[in-house]
Amino acid sequence: MPPVPAELIKIPSLRDKVSPEEWEVRVDLAACYRLAAHHGWSHLVLNHISARVPGDADHFLLNPYGLMYTEVTASNLVKIDLDGKILDDTPYGVNEAGFTIHSAVHAARPDLNCAFHTHTVAGMAISGLKCGLLPLNQGAFRFYNRIGYHDYEGVALDLDERERIAASLGNHKVLILRNHGLMTTGRTISEAFVLMYHLEKVCATQLAMNANSDNSNMFEFPSPEVCEHAARQFERGGRNPGDAAWPAMLRMMDDLDPSFRQ
């Protein structure tokens, strides 16, 4: 479906047409898109962040194809099922590759309710290194032995790739799509966002150090035992790393541009 020019469309508010739980997820997801744009993680009208619809395990929300992240609102998010059927009365379609990648996660991992995919410079660069992400600093220890890697198969348009994406993610919450980009997932939108924030930062730090497989002898690596200990400290109590930061992120977006709540 070709993108629809945003200036031709005005979506009425869905606030009174969906459950309070769905509306809250829509607001949080729209805020997440705006935050991604604020941090420079968007890629024209491409890339995507999804969230499962509360009470409908096989339904999830994606951005309307053709809009910038700064134009995404709670009401214009597109509801879609795992078969690709759009469930909203909307003039928008969704990115085809986005559907493939996100439906793979939502079908395979009922414990996860959000998936966040980016094509940032740092993420794409790390995705092209044989070594992947290295345990070079405290931020990176969060991801120690907790990242899946998915080999590049071309643009994600073939639905049979979904099984392989899910297998590559395994029981992790983070996936590096080789020669492609990054994906974080979470039990909540806030968790996926905060994991992406930290992942993006440590990818950029590794690039700043020029650290890769060929020169890894130049760098200081803690022992595997220390790396694992630090990773478990980040997971202590099963806490959601987004709980503390998310309210502040929403306040910031409300100050910058509250239109995401429409």
RAVEN-V398758 format. One record per backbone hydrogen bond with DSSP energy under -0.5 kcal/mol. CO is the residue of the C=O (numbers start at 0). NH is the residue of the N-H. Records with the same first field share a line. If there is no record, write none. Layout:
CO = NH + NH
//
This chain:
4 = 7
5 = 8
9 = 11
13 = 16 + 17
18 = 22
19 = 23
20 = 24
21 = 25
22 = 26
23 = 27
24 = 28
25 = 29
26 = 30
27 = 31
28 = 32
29 = 33
30 = 34
31 = 35
32 = 36
33 = 37
34 = 38
35 = 40
36 = 39
40 = 118
42 = 45
45 = 42
47 = 116
49 = 114
50 = 60
52 = 55
55 = 52 + 58
57 = 81
58 = 52
59 = 79
60 = 50
61 = 77
63 = 66
64 = 3
67 = 70
68 = 71
72 = 76
77 = 61
78 = 86 + 87
79 = 59
80 = 83
84 = 80
87 = 89
92 = 64
94 = 98
95 = 99
96 = 100
97 = 101
98 = 102
99 = 103
100 = 104
101 = 105
102 = 106
103 = 107
104 = 108
108 = 111
112 = 51
113 = 185
114 = 49
115 = 183
116 = 47
117 = 181
119 = 123
120 = 124
121 = 125
122 = 126
123 = 127
124 = 127
125 = 128
126 = 178
128 = 131
133 = 135
136 = 139 + 140
137 = 141
138 = 141
139 = 142
140 = 143
142 = 145
145 = 172 + 173
147 = 175
148 = 150
149 = 177
153 = 152
154 = 156
156 = 158
157 = 160
158 = 161
159 = 162 + 163
160 = 164
161 = 165
162 = 166
163 = 167
164 = 168
165 = 169
168 = 171
172 = 184
173 = 147
174 = 176 + 182
175 = 149 + 177
176 = 179 + 180
180 = 176
181 = 117
182 = 174
183 = 115
185 = 112 + 113
187 = 191
188 = 192
189 = 193
190 = 194
191 = 195
192 = 196
193 = 197
194 = 198
195 = 199
196 = 200
197 = 201
198 = 202
199 = 203
200 = 204
201 = 205
202 = 206
203 = 207
204 = 208
205 = 210
206 = 209
209 = 211
211 = 214
212 = 215
214 = 217
215 = 218
218 = 220
222 = 226
223 = 227
224 = 228
225 = 229
226 = 230
227 = 231
228 = 232
229 = 233
230 = 234
232 = 235
234 = 237
235 = 238
238 = 240
239 = 242
241 = 245
242 = 246
244 = 248
245 = 249
246 = 250
247 = 251
248 = 252
249 = 253
250 = 254
251 = 255
252 = 256
253 = 257
256 = 259
257 = 260
258 = 261
259 = 73
//
